[in-house]
Amino acid sequence: MAFGGPSNESLSQINVTPLVDVMLVLLVIFMVTAPILHQGVSVDLPNARGGAFTGDETQLVVSVTDGGDVFLNDTKMSAAELTEKLSAIVRERPDRQVFLRADTDVRYGVVVAVMSALREAGVVRLGMVTKPPPEDS
């Protein structure tokens, strides 16, 4: 509280610094998570508990649809093409993480074959993408 001049009136002002800090933090969070939220291939993900991954570069996302089609980000390719493409990427950056999105209805053998192709390409950091379970109301 500050005291005014000769009339001893107090001056009150709203401190907006905490509000600006919160808004900037929210802006950064939304800017980081927005690219992760949208991928071009529609996949019905299984439910699982866990937190979201943060990333500061373009993510490598391998998607497997319920029909068994394999996509690297938005590009459809075979398992051999996937291995070849990821081998080149991993040679340049061996620490790159790859995220695997598999449809709930895809056969387990297809997912294992894709994981084998990723391993053959030299991928050692593999993240499994799921959606959070529905909250109890």
N, C-alpha and C positions, 0 to 999 in steps of 0.2 A: 504494500500500500504506500503510495507516494503522497506527500503533503503538498498542497497547493501553496499559493502565495500568501498574502496577508489574511485571506478569509478562512484559512485552515480547512478548505474543502478537500476531500479525498478524490483522487482520480482513479477510475477503474477502467481497465482495458482488458479485452479478451486476448489471452496468449494463444496465437494460432500456430506456433512452432510445433507442438506435438501433433496437431492435425495435419500439418504439411508433412511431417515425418511419416506418419501412418499412410498417407496417400501415396507418397513416393515408394514406400515398401510394397504396397499393394500393386502399384504400377509395375514394378520390377517383377513381382511374382506372376502377374498376368502375362507380361511380355515373355517370360521364360517358359511358362506352361502352355501358352497358346499353340506353338508349333507341334508340341507333343500330343495335344488333344485331337488333332485332325489328321487322319491318314486316308488315302484314297480308296483302299480296298475295304469293303464291308465284311466284317467278320463278327460272328456272335461269340464273344469271349466268355470263358468260364468265370465263375465268381471265386474270389480268394481274398483273404485279409492281407493287408500290407500297404505300405506307403508308396507314393509316386517317386519316380526317378527324376532328378533334375539334369539338365543338359545344357551345354553352352555351344554346341555345334549341331549340324544336321545329323539326325539320328539314322542309323541303318536299321530298318525294320523289315524283317522277313515275315510275310503273311501267308498263311495256308487257309484256303477257303474250304467250305464243306464239300466241294467237289474234288478237292485234292490239288487245285491249282496253286502254284507257288509264285509269289510276287516279291521282288526286292524293291522296297518303297512302293512305287506305283507301276513298276515294269514287270510284266509276266515273263517268267523264264522257267526252263527245266532245271532239274537238280544239278546236271552237269554244268550248265551255264552259270548257275548260282555259285557253284564251287569255283569256277574259273574267275568270275567277277570278284568274289570276296577274297580269293587268293591274292589278286593284284592289290586290293585295298589293304589287306593285312600285311603284305610285304612292305608297303610304304609306312603304315601305322600299325604296328603289332598290338598296341594297347587299345584299339578301337573296340567298343562294345556293340554287340548286335542284339536287337530285341526281336523275339519270336512271338508272333500273334497267331494263334491257331484257333480255328472255329471250334465250338463245343462239339459239333457233330462230325468232325473229321476223324477218320480212323487212326488209331494209335500208331499203326505201322507207318503211316504217311508222315506223322510228326517225327518219329524216330529216324526215318530216312532223311528228312530235312536236317535234323540235328546231326546226323552222321555226315551229311554234305558240308555243314558248317564246320564241323570238327576237322574234316579233311582239308578244308580251305585254310585251316590254321586259327580259327576263331577260338579264343580261350575265355573270353568274357561274354557270356550269353545271358540275357535277361528274358524272363518269361512275362509277357504282358497279360494281365487279367483285369477284370472289372471288379470293383468292390461289391461285397454282398449287399443285398437290399437291407436297409435299416428297419429294425422292428418298430412298428408304430404303437 
